[in-house]
Amino acid sequence: MELVNGKGQFELPAEAFGLFDLLWPRPDLLVLGVGKRNLPLSPQTRRRVADLGIRVEVLDTRNAAAQFNLLATERGVSEIAAALIPIGWREGVGAENGGG
């Protein structure tokens, strides 16, 4: 699965949001950590999150983790969710590609 589209935008497939179909109430905010460097979120992914009624904040993973911890402490974990891509993640490397 490629997470960076041809325009250099972070893009998640629709099935990546399946968990939110099971959650109720849904979190108000999704803090999305996109790896070592911040990337813009693709319009399609931003629309999918908005269609779920969730706001999204996109940051590099290190800052996203810190932001999640701060907001979860202030507002509670029922209102905030985080999806964090590992800092060492590289496109095209991983379990589906032989791990190398």
Rosetta silent file (secondary structure, phi, psi, omega in degrees, C-alpha in Angstrom):
SEQUENCE: MELVNGKGQFELPAEAFGLFDLLWPRPDLLVLGVGKRNLPLSPQTRRRVADLGIRVEVLDTRNAAAQFNLLATERGVSEIAAALIPIGWREGVGAENGGG
SCORE:     score description
SCORE:     0.000 S_00000001
   1 L     0.000  128.602  176.737    0.000    0.000    0.000 S_00000001
   2 L   -95.694  131.984 -177.890    1.400    3.388   -0.964 S_00000001
   3 L  -102.593  -11.270  177.770    0.642    6.214    1.429 S_00000001
   4 E  -114.351  121.181 -178.460    2.131    9.057   -0.609 S_00000001
   5 L   -80.407 -179.553 -177.804    0.380    9.806   -3.892 S_00000001
   6 L   -63.082  -17.031  178.919    1.973   11.163   -7.073 S_00000001
   7 L   -95.702    6.816 -179.415    1.530   14.739   -5.839 S_00000001
   8 L    76.454   21.201 -179.339    3.509   14.106   -2.646 S_00000001
   9 L  -102.584  145.072  176.611    0.359   14.117   -0.513 S_00000001
  10 E   -75.291  126.221 -176.046   -0.375   11.664    2.299 S_00000001
  11 L  -137.818  127.496  177.778   -3.328    9.538    1.229 S_00000001
  12 L  -108.433  141.592  176.753   -5.098    6.730    3.051 S_00000001
  13 L   -70.303  159.278 -176.899   -7.478    4.279    1.370 S_00000001
  14 H   -56.747  -36.642 -177.399  -11.125    4.301    2.444 S_00000001
  15 H   -66.707  -16.875  177.601  -10.757    0.988    4.319 S_00000001
  16 H   -66.506  -17.175 -177.479   -8.250    2.613    6.677 S_00000001
  17 H  -100.855    9.296 -178.328  -11.174    4.430    8.285 S_00000001
  18 H   -58.130  -33.329  179.456  -13.246    1.288    8.996 S_00000001
  19 H   -59.216  -36.277 -177.692  -12.544    1.494   12.713 S_00000001
  20 H   -68.867  -19.634  174.148  -14.421    4.781   12.914 S_00000001
  21 H   -68.635  -24.620 -178.107  -17.570    3.011   11.676 S_00000001
  22 H   -91.429  -20.143 -176.137  -17.466    0.973   14.901 S_00000001
  23 L   -84.767  134.000  172.098  -16.772    3.816   17.319 S_00000001
  24 L  -151.033  126.498   -3.063  -19.564    5.708   18.992 S_00000001
  25 L   -72.782  154.170  177.620  -19.346    8.422   19.886 S_00000001
  26 L   -74.852  151.934  176.239  -16.702    9.261   17.347 S_00000001
  27 L   -65.992  153.876  178.340  -13.796   11.419   18.412 S_00000001
  28 L   -77.006  -31.679 -173.264  -14.026   15.111   17.650 S_00000001
  29 E  -137.865  135.490  172.855  -10.431   15.326   16.412 S_00000001
  30 E  -108.997  119.128  174.413   -8.009   12.938   14.697 S_00000001
  31 E   -93.885  116.540 -174.466   -4.340   13.778   15.178 S_00000001
  32 E  -109.774  114.911  175.940   -2.554   12.211   12.221 S_00000001
  33 E   -96.073  118.711 -169.844    1.204   11.674   12.402 S_00000001
  34 L  -102.860   20.546  177.312    2.505   11.102    8.875 S_00000001
  35 L   112.634 -158.491 -174.448    6.095   10.013    9.584 S_00000001
  36 L   -64.558  -37.674 -179.557    9.414   11.784    9.978 S_00000001
  37 L  -120.501  148.166  177.481    8.376   14.851    7.951 S_00000001
  38 L   -70.043  139.942  176.598    5.043   16.574    7.664 S_00000001
  39 L  -128.151  150.475  174.094    3.200   16.018    4.389 S_00000001
  40 L   -68.580  149.050  177.493    0.045   17.651    3.077 S_00000001
  41 E   -87.266  135.371 -179.374   -3.078   15.531    3.352 S_00000001
  42 L   -65.118  149.840  178.148   -4.717   14.623    0.060 S_00000001
  43 H   -58.226  -35.655  179.933   -8.121   16.211   -0.588 S_00000001
  44 H   -64.365  -44.556  179.711   -9.689   12.717   -0.825 S_00000001
  45 H   -67.435  -42.181  178.034   -8.401   11.691    2.598 S_00000001
  46 H   -60.050  -40.578  179.631   -9.393   15.028    4.133 S_00000001
  47 H   -65.751  -41.610  179.392  -12.900   14.588    2.662 S_00000001
  48 H   -59.826  -44.012  179.685  -13.205   11.026    4.055 S_00000001
  49 H   -65.873  -43.351  179.477  -12.363   12.236    7.547 S_00000001
  50 H   -62.974  -38.068  178.617  -14.747   15.203    7.232 S_00000001
  51 H   -62.889  -24.725  176.223  -17.537   12.879    6.043 S_00000001
  52 L   -81.828   -6.055 -178.660  -17.134   11.016    9.339 S_00000001
  53 L    79.664   25.344 -177.592  -17.709   14.292   11.190 S_00000001
  54 L  -116.945  135.540  172.543  -14.146   14.352   12.508 S_00000001
  55 E   -82.542  154.834 -178.808  -11.683   17.228   12.294 S_00000001
  56 E  -129.788  139.785  173.804   -8.105   16.327   11.399 S_00000001
  57 E  -122.712  122.627 -175.588   -4.764   17.812   12.397 S_00000001
  58 E  -106.489  126.520 -178.965   -1.770   16.619   10.342 S_00000001
  59 E  -143.692  167.174  167.987    1.734   16.732   11.831 S_00000001
  60 L   -65.211  157.590 -171.009    4.991   14.821   11.700 S_00000001
  61 H   -61.533  -40.595 -179.128    4.708   11.799   14.002 S_00000001
  62 H   -59.181  -48.229  179.517    6.905   13.142   16.816 S_00000001
  63 H   -71.828  -32.246  177.873    4.809   16.318   17.143 S_00000001
  64 H   -64.200  -41.559  178.756    1.553   14.421   16.576 S_00000001
  65 H   -63.345  -43.439  178.569    2.295   12.138   19.540 S_00000001
  66 H   -64.420  -42.186  179.804    3.065   15.132   21.750 S_00000001
  67 H   -64.549  -42.624  177.741   -0.072   16.958   20.566 S_00000001
  68 H   -59.856  -47.943 -179.202   -2.235   13.882   21.202 S_00000001
  69 H   -58.962  -42.877  179.194   -0.855   13.495   24.738 S_00000001
  70 H   -64.168  -50.553 -176.906   -1.505   17.161   25.505 S_00000001
  71 H   -67.567  -38.036  178.848   -5.031   17.207   24.065 S_00000001
  72 H   -64.834  -35.258  177.234   -6.003   13.857   25.589 S_00000001
  73 H   -68.537  -41.797 -177.858   -4.918   15.164   28.996 S_00000001
  74 H   -75.405  -43.350 -170.196   -6.863   18.404   28.541 S_00000001
  75 H  -109.094  -16.430 -178.761   -9.993   17.103   26.793 S_00000001
  76 L    98.774  148.059 -175.388  -10.064   13.374   27.510 S_00000001
  77 L   -72.177  -13.736  178.394   -9.347   10.379   25.334 S_00000001
  78 L   -75.301  -17.252 -178.545  -12.977   10.015   24.259 S_00000001
  79 L  -101.894  -12.992 -174.177  -12.733   13.222   22.212 S_00000001
  80 E  -125.387  138.445  173.175   -9.300   12.743   20.631 S_00000001
  81 E  -129.181  156.524  177.454   -7.898    9.962   18.441 S_00000001
  82 E  -134.119  142.737  170.412   -4.460    9.514   16.931 S_00000001
  83 E  -127.430  116.571 -171.276   -3.151    7.582   13.944 S_00000001
  84 E  -121.170  118.416  173.791    0.640    7.559   13.945 S_00000001
  85 L   -82.041  133.976 -178.977    2.875    6.342   11.121 S_00000001
  86 L   -55.675  144.819 -178.486    6.262    5.214   12.510 S_00000001
  87 L   -60.125  -35.121 -179.145    9.034    7.803   12.213 S_00000001
  88 L   -83.815    4.782 -178.018   11.241    5.303   10.346 S_00000001
  89 L   -63.541  137.486  174.425    8.550    4.457    7.785 S_00000001
  90 L  -133.249  137.168  178.731    9.626    4.614    4.152 S_00000001
  91 L   -57.972  133.412  175.642    7.397    4.191    1.130 S_00000001
  92 L    84.558    1.225  178.850    7.893    0.817   -0.550 S_00000001
  93 L  -121.169  129.176  178.782    9.636   -0.834    2.411 S_00000001
  94 L   158.179 -169.858 -174.371    7.783   -3.145    4.746 S_00000001
  95 H   -59.318  -39.578 -178.581    6.115   -6.480    5.247 S_00000001
  96 H   -69.828  -19.429 -175.988    4.318   -6.451    1.890 S_00000001
  97 H  -113.208   22.844  177.396    7.612   -5.809    0.084 S_00000001
  98 L    87.564    2.621  174.595    9.831   -8.344    1.826 S_00000001
  99 L    74.580    1.256 -171.989   10.827   -6.077    4.716 S_00000001
 100 L   -97.314    0.000    0.000   14.007   -4.923    3.044 S_00000001
